[in-house]
């Protein structure tokens, strides 16, 4: 019996990051040691935080402030949503040429500028004035998602690629939920949809700008590691 207890205590994996029974953790901490993977997950969180949070407020703007019907609101948001048809092949080509971090940083800068276009929104703003904000953010988001997915696959060990991909998508879901909650609260705190939309646009722009910096820094570090 004592011999069996000793063998169980020294089971394979118990001293190498596993549990006492030799089981490996579902989400190994070693997965986040690389700067590229950690930064890309933060980019995914900030991306969904800004885009989906503002998309929620934009829906309120068109329906409550501009008195659009639900169907008209859907058509008004089409320039943003449909940019994905152009962004997916564009991002794939750019990523193949320059790696994932350059398209990520560039697209996020475009999106940051696009959010500021919502500052022009008002009760009677002509719809064409808002097209830049809709199209720029709609193009930047899918370009970033495609490039970030490639970055995650490159940074993760082959045996943990599925786990790394799942973590990235969970980061995006958490970011989207945070954005909807915070921007919805800002609408209530500012006392009106237009005021909440403008404040949310500034916050979303700052989130995309921070994500762009993270992508650029991660790209430099990853390049330095490969060169070394």
C-alpha angles and dihedrals in degrees: 000000000000089000091054091050091052091050091051093050092052096043116149112276095022092104097035104065096289127117125265089271093053094256121145119233116257090232108031114210089220088072090075098049092094115083092217096059095044093047092047092053090052089049090053091051094048092044095056091038092060102034102042093036091056093040087060092051092044088057089054090048095055095042103038103027101031095031094230117164117243089258093049090048090054091052091047090056095047095095088062099042097042094054086084090077089062097034099056098061091036093054092046092055094045092047092050090053104041107013126255102287100064094054089044094053094043095047092048091052089052090049092048090055091044093057090057087062087074089068086080091060116116140148093282104023111145111248095235089062089064096050094090091056092047097046098040095052091040091055097041096053101057092039088056094045093053093046093044091051089054090048091053093050092049095048098045123080112253092246091054100040093111093050092047092051091050092051090051093052092046088052089054092048092050091048092051092050091049092049095050091047096046098041091046088053090050090056089055094043095052093050097236145048096245094051091046091048093053094047090046090050091057092048092048091048091052091049092053091046091052090048090051091054091049091051092049093048092046090050092053093047093047091049091049092050092050092047091049 
